[in-house]
């Protein structure tokens, strides 16, 4: 990997479609929220002690609250999408 940030257009397309199917819409803000949701969810599953330690740090409380807001917003969008179907 010569570039610092490896671009994989097909993965970007997959994430966009996933965002659309999960939330009913795909736009840059939602895609970024979905990326955060996916990464944090995966870390909670594979390394719960790390997430517990990180979340217990006083300096991370604001970030933890932001992540919770992202989770809540995604859940709301998903429920709204499912209710329309």
C-alpha positions as CSV (number, residue, x, y, z in Angstrom):
1,X,0.0,0.0,0.0
2,X,1.7,3.1,-1.2
3,X,-1.0,5.5,-0.3
4,X,-1.8,6.4,3.3
5,X,-5.5,5.9,2.5
6,X,-6.4,3.0,0.3
7,X,-9.4,3.7,-1.9
8,X,-11.7,0.8,-2.7
9,X,-14.6,2.2,-4.8
10,X,-16.5,-1.1,-4.6
11,X,-16.5,-1.0,-0.8
12,X,-17.7,2.6,-0.9
13,X,-20.6,1.5,-3.1
14,X,-21.4,-1.4,-0.7
15,X,-21.4,1.0,2.3
16,X,-23.6,3.4,0.4
17,X,-26.1,0.6,-0.4
18,X,-26.0,-0.7,3.2
19,X,-26.7,2.8,4.5
20,X,-29.7,3.1,2.1
21,X,-31.1,-0.3,3.0
22,X,-30.6,0.3,6.8
23,X,-31.8,3.9,7.0
24,X,-33.9,4.5,3.9
25,X,-31.5,7.0,2.5
26,X,-27.8,7.3,1.6
27,X,-26.0,10.6,1.9
28,X,-22.5,11.5,3.0
29,X,-23.5,12.3,6.6
30,X,-25.4,9.1,7.0
31,X,-22.6,7.1,5.5
32,X,-20.2,8.5,8.0
33,X,-22.6,7.7,10.8
34,X,-22.9,4.2,9.6
35,X,-19.2,3.7,9.4
36,X,-18.9,4.9,13.0
37,X,-21.8,2.6,14.0
38,X,-20.2,-0.4,12.2
39,X,-16.7,0.1,13.6
40,X,-17.9,0.6,17.2
41,X,-20.4,-2.3,17.0
42,X,-17.7,-4.6,15.8
43,X,-15.3,-3.5,18.5
44,X,-18.0,-4.0,21.2
45,X,-18.3,-7.6,19.9
46,X,-14.7,-8.6,19.6
47,X,-13.1,-6.6,22.4
48,X,-15.7,-5.7,25.0
49,X,-13.1,-5.0,27.8
50,X,-11.4,-2.4,25.5
51,X,-14.7,-0.6,24.9
52,X,-15.7,-0.8,28.6
53,X,-12.3,0.7,29.6
54,X,-12.4,3.4,26.9
55,X,-16.0,4.3,27.9
56,X,-15.1,4.6,31.6
57,X,-12.5,7.2,31.0
58,X,-13.8,10.7,32.0
59,X,-12.1,12.2,29.0
60,X,-14.2,10.1,26.7
61,X,-17.6,10.8,28.1
62,X,-18.5,13.3,25.4
63,X,-17.4,11.0,22.6
64,X,-19.4,8.1,24.2
65,X,-22.5,10.3,24.3
66,X,-22.0,11.2,20.6
67,X,-21.7,7.5,19.7
68,X,-24.9,6.8,21.7
69,X,-26.7,9.6,19.7
70,X,-25.5,8.0,16.5
71,X,-26.8,4.6,17.5
72,X,-30.2,6.1,18.6
73,X,-30.5,8.1,15.3
74,X,-29.7,5.0,13.1
75,X,-32.3,3.0,15.1
76,X,-34.9,5.7,14.6
77,X,-34.2,5.9,10.8
78,X,-34.4,2.1,10.6
79,X,-37.7,2.0,12.4
80,X,-39.1,4.8,10.2
81,X,-38.0,3.0,7.1
82,X,-39.6,-0.3,8.3
83,X,-42.8,1.5,9.2
84,X,-43.1,2.9,5.6
85,X,-42.6,-0.6,4.1
